[in-house]
Amino acid sequence: MSFALVSNGIVQQVSAEKFWVASGFIWIDVSAVTPAPDVRWTAQEIDGAWSFTPPVIPSLPLRACAATALQSAQDYVRNNYTMLNSSTPDAWVVYLKALMQIASGTDTASTTLPTAPTS
């Protein structure tokens, strides 16, 4: 058996057993619910039937994703080429520049991040 502890329409906990909780909480048998709800899912009862909806996870803007990817790429290049006094391969330079343009807002035409070089 599987139970969801719900308060104010939000799943607070999922447990194999019910245990005492303060008022304002309700245990719902979710053994047959597919997919099984998890913490922070929305729970709604309509005519005695419960439905569960996963939380919406906002996507990050492309510029923010590019800034994160840029930091990782810079660390990789620094650790694998710069610190070893090796030349940075052209593919990595092109990739870094593309990320810099997206992260800075200079490139407004791109809708996805460029693919990182494989070596």
FIVEXDO-731153 format. One record per atom (N, C-alpha, C): residue number from 1; residue in one letter; chain; atom name; x, y, z. Coordinates in steps of 0.2 Angstrom, whole numbers, plus 5000, padded with zeros to 4 digits. Example, Ala and Ser with C-alpha at 12.3 -4.5 7.8 and 13.67 -1.06 7.14 Angstrom:
REM FIVEXDO-731153
<r 1, 'A', 'A', 'N', <5066, 4972, 5039>>
<r 1, 'A', 'A', 'CA', <5062, 4978, 5039>>
<r 1, 'A', 'A', 'C', <5066, 4984, 5039>>
<r 2, 'S', 'A', 'N', <5064, 4989, 5035>>
<r 2, 'S', 'A', 'CA', <5068, 4995, 5036>>
<r 2, 'S', 'A', 'C', <5064, 5000, 5039>>
REM end
This chain:
REM FIVEXDO-731153
<r 1, 'M', 'A', 'N', <5004, 4994, 5000>>
<r 1, 'M', 'A', 'CA', <5000, 5000, 5000>>
<r 1, 'M', 'A', 'C', <5004, 5006, 5000>>
<r 2, 'S', 'A', 'N', <5002, 5011, 4997>>
<r 2, 'S', 'A', 'CA', <5005, 5018, 4997>>
<r 2, 'S', 'A', 'C', <5000, 5023, 4999>>
<r 3, 'F', 'A', 'N', <5002, 5028, 5003>>
<r 3, 'F', 'A', 'CA', <4998, 5033, 5005>>
<r 3, 'F', 'A', 'C', <5001, 5040, 5004>>
<r 4, 'A', 'A', 'N', <4997, 5045, 5002>>
<r 4, 'A', 'A', 'CA', <4999, 5052, 5001>>
<r 4, 'A', 'A', 'C', <4996, 5056, 5007>>
<r 5, 'L', 'A', 'N', <5000, 5060, 5010>>
<r 5, 'L', 'A', 'CA', <4998, 5064, 5015>>
<r 5, 'L', 'A', 'C', <4997, 5071, 5012>>
<r 6, 'V', 'A', 'N', <4991, 5073, 5012>>
<r 6, 'V', 'A', 'CA', <4989, 5080, 5009>>
<r 6, 'V', 'A', 'C', <4986, 5085, 5013>>
<r 7, 'S', 'A', 'N', <4989, 5091, 5012>>
<r 7, 'S', 'A', 'CA', <4986, 5097, 5016>>
<r 7, 'S', 'A', 'C', <4986, 5103, 5011>>
<r 8, 'N', 'A', 'N', <4980, 5106, 5012>>
<r 8, 'N', 'A', 'CA', <4979, 5112, 5007>>
<r 8, 'N', 'A', 'C', <4980, 5110, 5000>>
<r 9, 'G', 'A', 'N', <4978, 5104, 4998>>
<r 9, 'G', 'A', 'CA', <4979, 5102, 4991>>
<r 9, 'G', 'A', 'C', <4985, 5100, 4988>>
<r 10, 'I', 'A', 'N', <4990, 5100, 4993>>
<r 10, 'I', 'A', 'CA', <4997, 5098, 4991>>
<r 10, 'I', 'A', 'C', <4999, 5092, 4994>>
<r 11, 'V', 'A', 'N', <5002, 5087, 4991>>
<r 11, 'V', 'A', 'CA', <5005, 5081, 4994>>
<r 11, 'V', 'A', 'C', <5011, 5083, 4998>>
<r 12, 'Q', 'A', 'N', <5011, 5082, 5004>>
<r 12, 'Q', 'A', 'CA', <5016, 5083, 5009>>
<r 12, 'Q', 'A', 'C', <5021, 5078, 5010>>
<r 13, 'Q', 'A', 'N', <5019, 5071, 5009>>
<r 13, 'Q', 'A', 'CA', <5023, 5066, 5011>>
<r 13, 'Q', 'A', 'C', <5020, 5060, 5007>>
<r 14, 'V', 'A', 'N', <5024, 5055, 5005>>
<r 14, 'V', 'A', 'CA', <5021, 5048, 5003>>
<r 14, 'V', 'A', 'C', <5024, 5043, 5007>>
<r 15, 'S', 'A', 'N', <5020, 5038, 5010>>
<r 15, 'S', 'A', 'CA', <5022, 5033, 5014>>
<r 15, 'S', 'A', 'C', <5019, 5027, 5013>>
<r 16, 'A', 'A', 'N', <5022, 5021, 5015>>
<r 16, 'A', 'A', 'CA', <5019, 5015, 5015>>
<r 16, 'A', 'A', 'C', <5014, 5014, 5020>>
<r 17, 'E', 'A', 'N', <5014, 5018, 5025>>
<r 17, 'E', 'A', 'CA', <5010, 5017, 5031>>
<r 17, 'E', 'A', 'C', <5006, 5024, 5033>>
<r 18, 'K', 'A', 'N', <5000, 5023, 5035>>
<r 18, 'K', 'A', 'CA', <4997, 5030, 5038>>
<r 18, 'K', 'A', 'C', <4999, 5030, 5045>>
<r 19, 'F', 'A', 'N', <5000, 5036, 5048>>
<r 19, 'F', 'A', 'CA', <5002, 5037, 5055>>
<r 19, 'F', 'A', 'C', <4998, 5044, 5057>>
<r 20, 'W', 'A', 'N', <4997, 5045, 5063>>
<r 20, 'W', 'A', 'CA', <4994, 5050, 5066>>
<r 20, 'W', 'A', 'C', <4997, 5057, 5064>>
<r 21, 'V', 'A', 'N', <4992, 5061, 5061>>
<r 21, 'V', 'A', 'CA', <4995, 5068, 5060>>
<r 21, 'V', 'A', 'C', <4990, 5073, 5062>>
<r 22, 'A', 'A', 'N', <4992, 5079, 5063>>
<r 22, 'A', 'A', 'CA', <4987, 5085, 5065>>
<r 22, 'A', 'A', 'C', <4981, 5086, 5061>>
<r 23, 'S', 'A', 'N', <4976, 5089, 5063>>
<r 23, 'S', 'A', 'CA', <4971, 5091, 5059>>
<r 23, 'S', 'A', 'C', <4973, 5095, 5053>>
<r 24, 'G', 'A', 'N', <4969, 5095, 5048>>
<r 24, 'G', 'A', 'CA', <4971, 5099, 5042>>
<r 24, 'G', 'A', 'C', <4975, 5094, 5037>>
<r 25, 'F', 'A', 'N', <4976, 5088, 5039>>
<r 25, 'F', 'A', 'CA', <4980, 5084, 5034>>
<r 25, 'F', 'A', 'C', <4975, 5078, 5033>>
<r 26, 'I', 'A', 'N', <4976, 5075, 5027>>
<r 26, 'I', 'A', 'CA', <4972, 5069, 5026>>
<r 26, 'I', 'A', 'C', <4976, 5064, 5022>>
<r 27, 'W', 'A', 'N', <4975, 5057, 5024>>
<r 27, 'W', 'A', 'CA', <4979, 5052, 5021>>
<r 27, 'W', 'A', 'C', <4975, 5049, 5015>>
<r 28, 'I', 'A', 'N', <4978, 5048, 5009>>
<r 28, 'I', 'A', 'CA', <4974, 5046, 5003>>
<r 28, 'I', 'A', 'C', <4978, 5040, 5001>>
<r 29, 'D', 'A', 'N', <4974, 5034, 5000>>
<r 29, 'D', 'A', 'CA', <4977, 5028, 4997>>
<r 29, 'D', 'A', 'C', <4978, 5029, 4990>>
<r 30, 'V', 'A', 'N', <4985, 5029, 4988>>
<r 30, 'V', 'A', 'CA', <4987, 5031, 4981>>
<r 30, 'V', 'A', 'C', <4990, 5024, 4978>>
<r 31, 'S', 'A', 'N', <4989, 5019, 4981>>
<r 31, 'S', 'A', 'CA', <4992, 5012, 4978>>
<r 31, 'S', 'A', 'C', <4990, 5011, 4971>>
<r 32, 'A', 'A', 'N', <4984, 5013, 4969>>
<r 32, 'A', 'A', 'CA', <4982, 5011, 4962>>
<r 32, 'A', 'A', 'C', <4983, 5017, 4957>>
<r 33, 'V', 'A', 'N', <4986, 5023, 4960>>
<r 33, 'V', 'A', 'CA', <4987, 5029, 4956>>
<r 33, 'V', 'A', 'C', <4993, 5028, 4951>>
<r 34, 'T', 'A', 'N', <4992, 5030, 4945>>
<r 34, 'T', 'A', 'CA', <4998, 5030, 4940>>
<r 34, 'T', 'A', 'C', <4998, 5036, 4936>>
<r 35, 'P', 'A', 'N', <5003, 5040, 4936>>
<r 35, 'P', 'A', 'CA', <5009, 5038, 4939>>
<r 35, 'P', 'A', 'C', <5008, 5040, 4947>>
<r 36, 'A', 'A', 'N', <5012, 5037, 4951>>
<r 36, 'A', 'A', 'CA', <5012, 5038, 4958>>
<r 36, 'A', 'A', 'C', <5013, 5045, 4960>>
<r 37, 'P', 'A', 'N', <5009, 5048, 4964>>
<r 37, 'P', 'A', 'CA', <5011, 5055, 4966>>
<r 37, 'P', 'A', 'C', <5017, 5056, 4970>>
<r 38, 'D', 'A', 'N', <5020, 5062, 4970>>
<r 38, 'D', 'A', 'CA', <5026, 5063, 4975>>
<r 38, 'D', 'A', 'C', <5025, 5069, 4978>>
<r 39, 'V', 'A', 'N', <5029, 5071, 4983>>
<r 39, 'V', 'A', 'CA', <5029, 5077, 4987>>
<r 39, 'V', 'A', 'C', <5029, 5083, 4982>>
<r 40, 'R', 'A', 'N', <5025, 5088, 4984>>
<r 40, 'R', 'A', 'CA', <5023, 5094, 4981>>
<r 40, 'R', 'A', 'C', <5018, 5093, 4975>>
<r 41, 'W', 'A', 'N', <5016, 5087, 4973>>
<r 41, 'W', 'A', 'CA', <5011, 5087, 4968>>
<r 41, 'W', 'A', 'C', <5004, 5090, 4971>>
<r 42, 'T', 'A', 'N', <5000, 5092, 4966>>
<r 42, 'T', 'A', 'CA', <4994, 5095, 4968>>
<r 42, 'T', 'A', 'C', <4989, 5089, 4968>>
<r 43, 'A', 'A', 'N', <4985, 5089, 4974>>
<r 43, 'A', 'A', 'CA', <4979, 5084, 4975>>
<r 43, 'A', 'A', 'C', <4973, 5088, 4974>>
<r 44, 'Q', 'A', 'N', <4968, 5085, 4970>>
<r 44, 'Q', 'A', 'CA', <4961, 5088, 4970>>
<r 44, 'Q', 'A', 'C', <4956, 5082, 4970>>
<r 45, 'E', 'A', 'N', <4951, 5083, 4974>>
<r 45, 'E', 'A', 'CA', <4946, 5078, 4975>>
<r 45, 'E', 'A', 'C', <4940, 5081, 4971>>
<r 46, 'I', 'A', 'N', <4937, 5077, 4967>>
<r 46, 'I', 'A', 'CA', <4931, 5079, 4963>>
<r 46, 'I', 'A', 'C', <4926, 5073, 4963>>
<r 47, 'D', 'A', 'N', <4920, 5074, 4966>>
<r 47, 'D', 'A', 'CA', <4915, 5069, 4967>>
<r 47, 'D', 'A', 'C', <4918, 5062, 4970>>
<r 48, 'G', 'A', 'N', <4922, 5063, 4975>>
<r 48, 'G', 'A', 'CA', <4925, 5057, 4979>>
<r 48, 'G', 'A', 'C', <4931, 5054, 4975>>
<r 49, 'A', 'A', 'N', <4933, 5056, 4969>>
<r 49, 'A', 'A', 'CA', <4939, 5054, 4966>>
<r 49, 'A', 'A', 'C', <4945, 5059, 4966>>
<r 50, 'W', 'A', 'N', <4951, 5056, 4968>>
<r 50, 'W', 'A', 'CA', <4956, 5060, 4968>>
<r 50, 'W', 'A', 'C', <4960, 5060, 4962>>
<r 51, 'S', 'A', 'N', <4963, 5066, 4960>>
<r 51, 'S', 'A', 'CA', <4968, 5067, 4955>>
<r 51, 'S', 'A', 'C', <4974, 5070, 4957>>
<r 52, 'F', 'A', 'N', <4979, 5069, 4954>>
<r 52, 'F', 'A', 'CA', <4986, 5071, 4956>>
<r 52, 'F', 'A', 'C', <4990, 5074, 4950>>
<r 53, 'T', 'A', 'N', <4992, 5080, 4951>>
<r 53, 'T', 'A', 'CA', <4996, 5083, 4946>>
<r 53, 'T', 'A', 'C', <5003, 5085, 4948>>
<r 54, 'P', 'A', 'N', <5008, 5084, 4944>>
<r 54, 'P', 'A', 'CA', <5015, 5085, 4946>>
<r 54, 'P', 'A', 'C', <5016, 5093, 4946>>
<r 55, 'P', 'A', 'N', <5021, 5096, 4950>>
<r 55, 'P', 'A', 'CA', <5022, 5103, 4949>>
<r 55, 'P', 'A', 'C', <5025, 5105, 4943>>
<r 56, 'V', 'A', 'N', <5023, 5111, 4940>>
<r 56, 'V', 'A', 'CA', <5026, 5113, 4934>>
<r 56, 'V', 'A', 'C', <5033, 5116, 4936>>
<r 57, 'I', 'A', 'N', <5038, 5114, 4933>>
<r 57, 'I', 'A', 'CA', <5045, 5116, 4934>>
<r 57, 'I', 'A', 'C', <5046, 5121, 4928>>
<r 58, 'P', 'A', 'N', <5047, 5127, 4930>>
<r 58, 'P', 'A', 'CA', <5049, 5132, 4925>>
<r 58, 'P', 'A', 'C', <5055, 5131, 4922>>
<r 59, 'S', 'A', 'N', <5056, 5132, 4915>>
<r 59, 'S', 'A', 'CA', <5062, 5132, 4912>>
<r 59, 'S', 'A', 'C', <5066, 5138, 4912>>
<r 60, 'L', 'A', 'N', <5072, 5137, 4912>>
<r 60, 'L', 'A', 'CA', <5077, 5143, 4912>>
<r 60, 'L', 'A', 'C', <5077, 5146, 4906>>
<r 61, 'P', 'A', 'N', <5078, 5153, 4905>>
<r 61, 'P', 'A', 'CA', <5079, 5156, 4899>>
<r 61, 'P', 'A', 'C', <5085, 5154, 4896>>
<r 62, 'L', 'A', 'N', <5086, 5154, 4889>>
<r 62, 'L', 'A', 'CA', <5092, 5152, 4886>>
<r 62, 'L', 'A', 'C', <5098, 5155, 4888>>
<r 63, 'R', 'A', 'N', <5097, 5162, 4889>>
<r 63, 'R', 'A', 'CA', <5103, 5165, 4892>>
<r 63, 'R', 'A', 'C', <5106, 5163, 4898>>
<r 64, 'A', 'A', 'N', <5102, 5161, 4903>>
<r 64, 'A', 'A', 'CA', <5104, 5158, 4909>>
<r 64, 'A', 'A', 'C', <5107, 5151, 4908>>
<r 65, 'C', 'A', 'N', <5104, 5147, 4904>>
<r 65, 'C', 'A', 'CA', <5107, 5141, 4902>>
<r 65, 'C', 'A', 'C', <5114, 5141, 4899>>
<r 66, 'A', 'A', 'N', <5114, 5146, 4895>>
<r 66, 'A', 'A', 'CA', <5121, 5147, 4891>>
<r 66, 'A', 'A', 'C', <5126, 5150, 4896>>
<r 67, 'A', 'A', 'N', <5124, 5154, 4901>>
<r 67, 'A', 'A', 'CA', <5129, 5156, 4906>>
<r 67, 'A', 'A', 'C', <5131, 5150, 4910>>
<r 68, 'T', 'A', 'N', <5127, 5146, 4912>>
<r 68, 'T', 'A', 'CA', <5129, 5140, 4916>>
<r 68, 'T', 'A', 'C', <5133, 5135, 4912>>
<r 69, 'A', 'A', 'N', <5132, 5134, 4905>>
<r 69, 'A', 'A', 'CA', <5136, 5130, 4901>>
<r 69, 'A', 'A', 'C', <5142, 5133, 4900>>
<r 70, 'L', 'A', 'N', <5143, 5140, 4899>>
<r 70, 'L', 'A', 'CA', <5149, 5143, 4898>>
<r 70, 'L', 'A', 'C', <5154, 5142, 4904>>
<r 71, 'Q', 'A', 'N', <5151, 5143, 4910>>
<r 71, 'Q', 'A', 'CA', <5155, 5142, 4916>>
<r 71, 'Q', 'A', 'C', <5158, 5135, 4916>>
<r 72, 'S', 'A', 'N', <5154, 5130, 4914>>
<r 72, 'S', 'A', 'CA', <5157, 5123, 4914>>
<r 72, 'S', 'A', 'C', <5162, 5122, 4909>>
<r 73, 'A', 'A', 'N', <5160, 5125, 4903>>
<r 73, 'A', 'A', 'CA', <5165, 5124, 4897>>
<r 73, 'A', 'A', 'C', <5172, 5128, 4899>>
<r 74, 'Q', 'A', 'N', <5171, 5134, 4902>>
<r 74, 'Q', 'A', 'CA', <5177, 5137, 4904>>
<r 74, 'Q', 'A', 'C', <5182, 5133, 4909>>
<r 75, 'D', 'A', 'N', <5178, 5130, 4913>>
<r 75, 'D', 'A', 'CA', <5182, 5126, 4918>>
<r 75, 'D', 'A', 'C', <5185, 5120, 4915>>
<r 76, 'Y', 'A', 'N', <5181, 5117, 4910>>
<r 76, 'Y', 'A', 'CA', <5184, 5111, 4906>>
<r 76, 'Y', 'A', 'C', <5190, 5113, 4902>>
<r 77, 'V', 'A', 'N', <5190, 5119, 4899>>
<r 77, 'V', 'A', 'CA', <5195, 5121, 4895>>
<r 77, 'V', 'A', 'C', <5201, 5123, 4899>>
<r 78, 'R', 'A', 'N', <5200, 5126, 4904>>
<r 78, 'R', 'A', 'CA', <5205, 5128, 4909>>
<r 78, 'R', 'A', 'C', <5209, 5122, 4912>>
<r 79, 'N', 'A', 'N', <5205, 5117, 4914>>
<r 79, 'N', 'A', 'CA', <5208, 5111, 4917>>
<r 79, 'N', 'A', 'C', <5212, 5107, 4912>>
<r 80, 'N', 'A', 'N', <5209, 5106, 4906>>
<r 80, 'N', 'A', 'CA', <5212, 5102, 4901>>
<r 80, 'N', 'A', 'C', <5217, 5104, 4896>>
<r 81, 'Y', 'A', 'N', <5217, 5111, 4895>>
<r 81, 'Y', 'A', 'CA', <5221, 5114, 4891>>
<r 81, 'Y', 'A', 'C', <5225, 5120, 4894>>
<r 82, 'T', 'A', 'N', <5222, 5125, 4896>>
<r 82, 'T', 'A', 'CA', <5226, 5131, 4899>>
<r 82, 'T', 'A', 'C', <5231, 5129, 4904>>
<r 83, 'M', 'A', 'N', <5229, 5125, 4909>>
<r 83, 'M', 'A', 'CA', <5233, 5123, 4915>>
<r 83, 'M', 'A', 'C', <5239, 5119, 4913>>
<r 84, 'L', 'A', 'N', <5238, 5115, 4907>>
<r 84, 'L', 'A', 'CA', <5243, 5111, 4904>>
<r 84, 'L', 'A', 'C', <5248, 5114, 4899>>
<r 85, 'N', 'A', 'N', <5246, 5121, 4898>>
<r 85, 'N', 'A', 'CA', <5250, 5125, 4893>>
<r 85, 'N', 'A', 'C', <5249, 5122, 4886>>
<r 86, 'S', 'A', 'N', <5243, 5119, 4885>>
<r 86, 'S', 'A', 'CA', <5242, 5116, 4878>>
<r 86, 'S', 'A', 'C', <5237, 5121, 4875>>
<r 87, 'S', 'A', 'N', <5237, 5121, 4868>>
<r 87, 'S', 'A', 'CA', <5233, 5125, 4864>>
<r 87, 'S', 'A', 'C', <5226, 5123, 4865>>
<r 88, 'T', 'A', 'N', <5221, 5127, 4865>>
<r 88, 'T', 'A', 'CA', <5214, 5126, 4865>>
<r 88, 'T', 'A', 'C', <5212, 5124, 4858>>
<r 89, 'P', 'A', 'N', <5209, 5118, 4857>>
<r 89, 'P', 'A', 'CA', <5206, 5116, 4850>>
<r 89, 'P', 'A', 'C', <5201, 5121, 4848>>
<r 90, 'D', 'A', 'N', <5202, 5122, 4841>>
<r 90, 'D', 'A', 'CA', <5197, 5127, 4838>>
<r 90, 'D', 'A', 'C', <5190, 5126, 4839>>
<r 91, 'A', 'A', 'N', <5188, 5120, 4840>>
<r 91, 'A', 'A', 'CA', <5181, 5118, 4841>>
<r 91, 'A', 'A', 'C', <5179, 5121, 4848>>
<r 92, 'W', 'A', 'N', <5183, 5120, 4853>>
<r 92, 'W', 'A', 'CA', <5181, 5123, 4860>>
<r 92, 'W', 'A', 'C', <5181, 5131, 4859>>
<r 93, 'V', 'A', 'N', <5185, 5134, 4856>>
<r 93, 'V', 'A', 'CA', <5185, 5141, 4855>>
<r 93, 'V', 'A', 'C', <5179, 5143, 4852>>
<r 94, 'V', 'A', 'N', <5177, 5140, 4846>>
<r 94, 'V', 'A', 'CA', <5170, 5142, 4843>>
<r 94, 'V', 'A', 'C', <5165, 5141, 4848>>
<r 95, 'Y', 'A', 'N', <5165, 5135, 4852>>
<r 95, 'Y', 'A', 'CA', <5159, 5134, 4856>>
<r 95, 'Y', 'A', 'C', <5159, 5139, 4862>>
<r 96, 'L', 'A', 'N', <5165, 5141, 4865>>
<r 96, 'L', 'A', 'CA', <5165, 5146, 4870>>
<r 96, 'L', 'A', 'C', <5162, 5153, 4867>>
<r 97, 'K', 'A', 'N', <5164, 5154, 4862>>
<r 97, 'K', 'A', 'CA', <5162, 5161, 4859>>
<r 97, 'K', 'A', 'C', <5154, 5161, 4858>>
<r 98, 'A', 'A', 'N', <5152, 5155, 4855>>
<r 98, 'A', 'A', 'CA', <5145, 5155, 4854>>
<r 98, 'A', 'A', 'C', <5141, 5155, 4861>>
<r 99, 'L', 'A', 'N', <5143, 5152, 4866>>
<r 99, 'L', 'A', 'CA', <5140, 5153, 4872>>
<r 99, 'L', 'A', 'C', <5140, 5160, 4875>>
<r 100, 'M', 'A', 'N', <5146, 5163, 4874>>
<r 100, 'M', 'A', 'CA', <5147, 5170, 4877>>
<r 100, 'M', 'A', 'C', <5142, 5174, 4873>>
<r 101, 'Q', 'A', 'N', <5141, 5173, 4867>>
<r 101, 'Q', 'A', 'CA', <5136, 5178, 4863>>
<r 101, 'Q', 'A', 'C', <5129, 5177, 4866>>
<r 102, 'I', 'A', 'N', <5127, 5170, 4867>>
<r 102, 'I', 'A', 'CA', <5120, 5169, 4869>>
<r 102, 'I', 'A', 'C', <5120, 5172, 4876>>
<r 103, 'A', 'A', 'N', <5125, 5170, 4881>>
<r 103, 'A', 'A', 'CA', <5124, 5172, 4888>>
<r 103, 'A', 'A', 'C', <5124, 5180, 4888>>
<r 104, 'S', 'A', 'N', <5128, 5184, 4884>>
<r 104, 'S', 'A', 'CA', <5128, 5191, 4885>>
<r 104, 'S', 'A', 'C', <5122, 5194, 4881>>
<r 105, 'G', 'A', 'N', <5118, 5190, 4877>>
<r 105, 'G', 'A', 'CA', <5112, 5193, 4874>>
<r 105, 'G', 'A', 'C', <5114, 5196, 4867>>
<r 106, 'T', 'A', 'N', <5120, 5195, 4865>>
<r 106, 'T', 'A', 'CA', <5122, 5197, 4858>>
<r 106, 'T', 'A', 'C', <5119, 5193, 4853>>
<r 107, 'D', 'A', 'N', <5118, 5186, 4854>>
<r 107, 'D', 'A', 'CA', <5115, 5182, 4850>>
<r 107, 'D', 'A', 'C', <5108, 5181, 4852>>
<r 108, 'T', 'A', 'N', <5103, 5184, 4848>>
<r 108, 'T', 'A', 'CA', <5096, 5183, 4850>>
<r 108, 'T', 'A', 'C', <5093, 5179, 4845>>
<r 109, 'A', 'A', 'N', <5096, 5176, 4840>>
<r 109, 'A', 'A', 'CA', <5093, 5172, 4835>>
<r 109, 'A', 'A', 'C', <5093, 5164, 4837>>
<r 110, 'S', 'A', 'N', <5098, 5162, 4841>>
<r 110, 'S', 'A', 'CA', <5098, 5155, 4843>>
<r 110, 'S', 'A', 'C', <5092, 5154, 4848>>
<r 111, 'T', 'A', 'N', <5090, 5148, 4847>>
<r 111, 'T', 'A', 'CA', <5084, 5145, 4851>>
<r 111, 'T', 'A', 'C', <5087, 5139, 4855>>
<r 112, 'T', 'A', 'N', <5092, 5136, 4854>>
<r 112, 'T', 'A', 'CA', <5095, 5131, 4858>>
<r 112, 'T', 'A', 'C', <5103, 5132, 4859>>
<r 113, 'L', 'A', 'N', <5105, 5129, 4864>>
<r 113, 'L', 'A', 'CA', <5113, 5129, 4865>>
<r 113, 'L', 'A', 'C', <5116, 5125, 4860>>
<r 114, 'P', 'A', 'N', <5122, 5128, 4858>>
<r 114, 'P', 'A', 'CA', <5127, 5124, 4853>>
<r 114, 'P', 'A', 'C', <5129, 5117, 4857>>
<r 115, 'T', 'A', 'N', <5130, 5112, 4853>>
<r 115, 'T', 'A', 'CA', <5133, 5106, 4855>>
<r 115, 'T', 'A', 'C', <5140, 5107, 4857>>
<r 116, 'A', 'A', 'N', <5142, 5104, 4863>>
<r 116, 'A', 'A', 'CA', <5149, 5104, 4865>>
<r 116, 'A', 'A', 'C', <5153, 5100, 4861>>
<r 117, 'P', 'A', 'N', <5159, 5102, 4860>>
<r 117, 'P', 'A', 'CA', <5164, 5097, 4857>>
<r 117, 'P', 'A', 'C', <5165, 5091, 4861>>
<r 118, 'T', 'A', 'N', <5167, 5085, 4857>>
<r 118, 'T', 'A', 'CA', <5168, 5079, 4861>>
<r 118, 'T', 'A', 'C', <5174, 5078, 4864>>
<r 119, 'S', 'A', 'N', <5179, 5082, 4862>>
<r 119, 'S', 'A', 'CA', <5186, 5082, 4865>>
<r 119, 'S', 'A', 'C', <5189, 5088, 4865>>
REM end
